[in-house]
């Protein structure tokens, strides 16, 4: 277990592109996506929190599930809820729709998330990957200001913070593949 970090799984979203079916409850290779993410998180964190729109569908997982403190604020609202409710100073946050999350990548990001940074975010050829990284409780006040102003951009939060970036190499970006459509599910199962 990694000391000083909580593990937070962001399981919000409206699932509008999936006809209302939460992406994280879909199966890839016979296992629900959120279960695949949780398996990796359990390797690292003694405190795991799932932030969701609704608690009930996820209680079967046997970990703490909380609903967003402020509803309908997108991923930024989920990060805010996780930061407010976690007991550690820093949290490793990951989206619940990443079926190929790799423990080596999690380890790499955690190692880079030392004491001198407020956040640590992976960066690939596509740019920053804000839904798989380390965020500090020090960011709560900034997020509250952003939410009050209606600015829901996680990228803006990162840009305005002291952030370490972890450059992804080789096949590491594959770990951050997320599911958005039924076509994505089909490809993931192949």
Buried (B, 14 or more C-beta within 10 A) or exposed (E): EBEEBBBBBBBBBEBEBBEEEBBBBBBBEEEBBBBBBBEBBEEBBEBBBBBBBEBEBBEEBEBBBBBBBBEEBBBBBBBBBBBBBBEBEBBBBBBBBBBBBBEEBBEBBBEBBEEEBBBBBBBBEEEBBBBBBBBBBBBBEBBEEBBEEEEBBBEEBBEBBEBBBBEBEEEBBEBBBBBEEEEBBEEBEE
